[in-house]
Amino acid sequence: MKLEMKPHEQSGLLITFCGLDGCGKTTQITLLKAALEEIGINISLTKQPTDFVRKSDIFRTYMDNPNHNVFDYRALSLLCASDRVQHTYGIIKPLLQHGNTVISDRYFYSCLANLRARGYKEDFWIYEIAKSILKPDICFFLDVPVETAVSRVRQRPAERNKYIDMELQYRLKEEYFNIAKENEGIILDGEKRIHEIHQNIFQAVIKKVKERNIVYE
């Protein structure tokens, strides 16, 4: 089911990256930021959900251990969705109005993917909330095998022993792919060479920059 997001009319571009933890988002965001700044485009980086949610007890319960009996996942999903609405209008929209190109590490698609992957496919309230979320100009989805993503996460010293629900990761991978197809997302093979992926991303962004008549060097 396609999300009916709110078209934005601001002068800046909104670019989002989604995918499994360990899919390569951070690397590609860093490369894209440097490449766009080099040609004179003002870049603002942001991340969803915000620390308000990331540091909450309910979020940490779902991220760090297998016992989720204390909370209903929909409560976390609603918290994340409200955080994204506030983030959209408190942070992203003002930056876009100022003419900045905003690159977001995760976006509303991640909220939907996590809800659907956990079996809540009839919770249509999330599609209503999406109507209040600004539609990205470009949404990239980095697709990698679950084993690759988990291996990368395990290479991070702070997350070497992190609890990871493997079955959930497989469902998330499928949901991200479906959501990308439903919402005009650009699916990228995250196992290709880093700079090859970057070039594909950069070319897609420059095409959108020209379509929007954004001035750059």
FIKOLVEX-346712 format. One record per residue (C-alpha): residue number from 1; z, y, x; chain; residue in three letters. Coordinates in steps of 0.05 Angstrom, whole numbers, plus 32768, in hexadecimal, padded with zeros to 4 digits. Each point is the difference from the previous one (the first is absolute). Layout:
REM residues N
NUM/Z/Y/X/A/ALA
...
//
This chain:
REM residues 217
1/8000/8000/8000/A/MET
2/7FEB/8043/801D/A/LYS
3/8032/8037/800C/A/LEU
4/7FF0/8041/7FDC/A/GLU
5/801A/8030/8034/A/MET
6/7FFE/804B/7FFD/A/LYS
7/7FC5/8020/8025/A/PRO
8/8017/8037/802E/A/HIS
9/7FDB/8041/8009/A/GLU
10/8023/8017/8040/A/GLN
11/7FD9/8015/803D/A/SER
12/801C/7FCA/802E/A/GLY
13/7FF0/7FB6/8001/A/LEU
14/8030/7FC8/7FED/A/LEU
15/7FF7/7FC0/8028/A/ILE
16/802B/7FC3/7FF5/A/THR
17/800A/7FBE/8025/A/PHE
18/801C/7FC1/7FE0/A/CYS
19/8008/7FB7/8012/A/GLY
20/8032/7FCD/8017/A/LEU
21/8036/8015/8031/A/ASP
22/7FE0/7FF1/8043/A/GLY
23/7FB8/800B/7FE9/A/CYS
24/7FF4/8038/8032/A/GLY
25/800B/803E/7FD5/A/LYS
26/8029/8026/8033/A/THR
27/7FCE/7FF6/8038/A/THR
28/7FC5/8017/7FD6/A/GLN
29/8025/803C/7FE3/A/ILE
30/8012/8016/8047/A/THR
31/7FB8/7FFA/8017/A/LEU
32/7FE4/8023/7FC3/A/LEU
33/8031/803A/8007/A/LYS
34/7FED/800B/8048/A/ALA
35/7FB5/7FFC/7FF1/A/ALA
36/8003/8031/7FC6/A/LEU
37/802C/8032/8025/A/GLU
38/7FCF/7FFE/8039/A/GLU
39/7FCA/801C/7FD3/A/ILE
40/802E/8036/7FE3/A/GLY
41/801A/7FE0/7FC0/A/ILE
42/804A/800D/7FF1/A/ASN
43/8024/7FBF/7FF4/A/ILE
44/8042/7FF1/7FDE/A/SER
45/801D/7FB9/8004/A/LEU
46/802E/7FE5/7FCA/A/THR
47/801B/7FBD/7FEA/A/LYS
48/8014/7FDD/7FBF/A/GLN
49/8032/7FEE/7FE9/A/PRO
50/802B/8038/801E/A/THR
51/8042/7FF4/8024/A/ASP
52/8024/800F/7FBF/A/PHE
53/7FE7/7FBC/7FE7/A/VAL
54/7FFC/7FDC/8043/A/ARG
55/804A/800B/800F/A/LYS
56/8017/7FED/7FBA/A/SER
57/8029/7FC1/7FF4/A/ASP
58/7FCD/7FE3/7FD0/A/ILE
59/7FC5/800A/8030/A/PHE
60/8025/7FE2/803B/A/ARG
61/8016/7FC4/7FD5/A/THR
62/7FB7/7FEF/7FF1/A/TYR
63/7FE7/800E/8046/A/MET
64/8036/7FDF/802A/A/ASP
65/8019/7FC1/7FDD/A/ASN
66/7FEA/7FC9/7FCF/A/PRO
67/8038/800B/7FCD/A/ASN
68/7FE6/8030/7FCB/A/HIS
69/802C/7FEA/7FC7/A/ASN
70/8027/8041/7FFF/A/VAL
71/7FC4/802A/7FEC/A/PHE
72/7FC4/7FFB/7FD1/A/ASP
73/7FC2/800F/802A/A/TYR
74/7FE6/802E/7FC9/A/ARG
75/803B/802E/800F/A/ALA
76/7FE8/8007/8048/A/LEU
77/7FB8/8009/7FE9/A/SER
78/8015/8038/7FD1/A/LEU
79/8027/8021/8039/A/LEU
80/7FC4/7FFB/802E/A/CYS
81/7FD1/801B/7FCA/A/ALA
82/802D/803C/7FF2/A/SER
83/8005/800D/804B/A/ASP
84/7FB4/8001/8004/A/ARG
85/7FFA/8031/7FC6/A/VAL
86/8032/802F/8022/A/GLN
87/7FDE/7FF6/8043/A/HIS
88/7FBC/8010/7FE2/A/THR
89/8015/8043/7FE3/A/TYR
90/8035/8013/8032/A/GLY
91/7FDC/7FEF/8040/A/ILE
92/7FB7/7FEA/7FF9/A/ILE
93/7FE5/8032/7FCE/A/LYS
94/801B/803E/8025/A/PRO
95/7FE1/7FE7/8041/A/LEU
96/7FBD/7FF5/7FDE/A/LEU
97/8003/8045/7FE1/A/GLN
98/800B/801C/8045/A/HIS
99/7FC0/7FDF/8017/A/GLY
100/801F/7FC8/8028/A/ASN
101/7FE3/7FBA/8001/A/THR
102/8039/7FD2/7FEE/A/VAL
103/8002/7FB8/801A/A/ILE
104/8033/7FD4/7FDD/A/SER
105/801B/7FBE/801B/A/ASP
106/8002/7FD9/7FBE/A/ARG
107/7FF5/801E/7FBC/A/TYR
108/8008/7FEF/7FB6/A/PHE
109/7FD4/7FC3/8009/A/TYR
110/8038/7FDF/8028/A/SER
111/8030/800B/7FC6/A/CYS
112/7FCF/7FDD/7FD1/A/LEU
113/7FF1/7FC8/8031/A/ALA
114/8049/7FEF/8009/A/ASN
115/800E/8001/7FB6/A/LEU
116/7FC5/7FD3/7FF0/A/ARG
117/800D/7FD1/803B/A/ALA
118/8045/7FF3/7FE3/A/ARG
119/7FE3/7FEB/7FBE/A/GLY
120/8008/803F/7FD7/A/TYR
121/7FB8/8004/7FEB/A/LYS
122/800E/8016/7FB9/A/GLU
123/802A/803D/8013/A/ASP
124/7FCD/8034/7FEB/A/PHE
125/8031/803A/8009/A/TRP
126/7FEA/8004/8048/A/ILE
127/7FB9/8012/7FEA/A/TYR
128/801D/8039/7FD6/A/GLU
129/8025/801B/803C/A/ILE
130/7FC1/7FFC/8029/A/ALA
131/7FE1/8036/7FD4/A/LYS
132/8031/8031/8020/A/SER
133/7FED/7FEC/8047/A/ILE
134/7FC9/8025/8027/A/LEU
135/7FC3/7FD5/800C/A/LYS
136/7FEF/7FF9/804A/A/PRO
137/7FBD/8017/8019/A/ASP
138/7FFD/7FC0/8029/A/ILE
139/802D/7FC2/7FFE/A/CYS
140/7FFB/7FCE/8039/A/PHE
141/801A/7FB9/7FFA/A/PHE
142/8009/7FDA/8041/A/LEU
143/7FF8/7FB6/7FF3/A/ASP
144/801C/7FCD/8031/A/VAL
145/8018/7FB7/7FFA/A/PRO
146/8049/7FFB/7FED/A/VAL
147/800F/7FDB/8040/A/GLU
148/7FE2/8038/802A/A/THR
149/8029/8035/7FDB/A/ALA
150/8041/7FDA/8007/A/VAL
151/7FF3/7FF2/8049/A/SER
152/7FF7/804A/800D/A/ARG
153/8040/8011/7FDB/A/VAL
154/8026/7FCC/8028/A/ARG
155/7FE9/8022/8040/A/GLN
156/8028/803E/7FEE/A/ARG
157/8045/7FF9/8022/A/PRO
158/8025/801C/7FC5/A/ALA
159/7FDE/7FD0/7FCF/A/GLU
160/7FFD/7FC0/8029/A/ARG
161/8032/7FDE/7FD2/A/ASN
162/7FEE/8025/7FC0/A/LYS
163/8000/7FD8/7FC0/A/TYR
164/7FB8/7FF8/7FE7/A/ILE
165/7FEE/7FDF/7FBE/A/ASP
166/7FC0/7FDC/8015/A/MET
167/7FEB/7FEB/7FBA/A/GLU
168/8006/8048/7FEA/A/LEU
169/7FD4/8017/803A/A/GLN
170/7FC8/7FD3/7FE9/A/TYR
171/8005/801B/7FBA/A/ARG
172/8002/8048/801B/A/LEU
173/7FC2/7FF4/8029/A/LYS
174/7FDB/7FE9/7FC2/A/GLU
175/801A/803B/7FD6/A/GLU
176/7FEC/8033/8035/A/TYR
177/7FBA/7FE3/8001/A/PHE
178/7FFA/8002/7FB4/A/ASN
179/801D/8046/7FFA/A/ILE
180/7FCF/8019/8035/A/ALA
181/7FC6/7FE2/7FDA/A/LYS
182/8018/801E/7FBE/A/GLU
183/800C/8046/801C/A/ASN
184/7FC5/800E/802D/A/GLU
185/8028/7FF1/803F/A/GLY
186/7FE0/7FF4/8043/A/ILE
187/8013/7FBB/801A/A/ILE
188/8001/7FF9/804B/A/LEU
189/8005/7FC1/8029/A/ASP
190/8041/800C/8026/A/GLY
191/7FEF/7FCA/8034/A/GLU
192/7FC5/8024/801C/A/LYS
193/8007/8028/8040/A/ARG
194/802D/803C/7FF8/A/ILE
195/7FCC/8034/8013/A/HIS
196/7FCB/7FDF/7FD4/A/GLU
197/802E/8006/7FC4/A/ILE
198/800F/8048/8014/A/HIS
199/7FB6/8012/8003/A/GLN
200/7FF5/7FE4/7FBB/A/ASN
201/803A/8029/7FE6/A/ILE
202/7FEC/803F/8024/A/PHE
203/7FB8/7FFD/7FE6/A/GLN
204/8018/7FF6/7FB9/A/ALA
205/802F/803C/8006/A/VAL
206/7FCB/802D/801F/A/ILE
207/7FD0/7FEE/7FC7/A/LYS
208/8035/8017/7FCE/A/LYS
209/800E/803F/8029/A/VAL
210/7FB7/8013/7FFB/A/LYS
211/7FFD/7FF0/7FB6/A/GLU
212/803B/802F/7FF5/A/ARG
213/7FE3/8036/802D/A/ASN
214/803E/8002/802B/A/ILE
215/7FF5/802B/803D/A/VAL
216/800B/7FE0/8044/A/TYR
217/7FE8/800B/8047/A/GLU
//
